[in-house]
């Protein structure tokens, strides 16, 4: 992702399907755009057939120890993602691109990848399970309760 992608990110954050789980678009845009140069976060625009449709961030959870995840193996990476194009939801794209991304992380030596969907976001939980993640435990994060899900090498 580059600064040129920020207008698209802003547009997606304002859609109902993203705002429902990510919250206030202004707050989230400030965070996402502010993280472009952060060394502990890699951000990506996901495309299918040349059409951008989703956002994915991969980060080092150890940089934010107040995240509520507890102790994690050294080298663990966390991911968050959303599909910004409504017509791409419910078609298997989420689990497909998450699985491909995490497969590459694990193949490159990352010991485990975590994610933390809202327990009420059943669509996301199912997508992560289809991508090979297992439910680990309920955690209290700064954003509220979440299901810590893990995929290990």
Secondary structure, DSSP 8 states (H G I E B T S, - for coil): --GGGHHHHHHHHTSHHHHHHH--HHHHHHHHHHTTT-TTEEEEEEEETTEEEEEEEEE-GGG-GGGS-----TT-EEEEEEE--GGGTTSSHHHHHHHHHHHHHHHTT--EEEEEE-TT-HHHHHHHHHTT-EEEEEEEETTEEEEEEEEE-
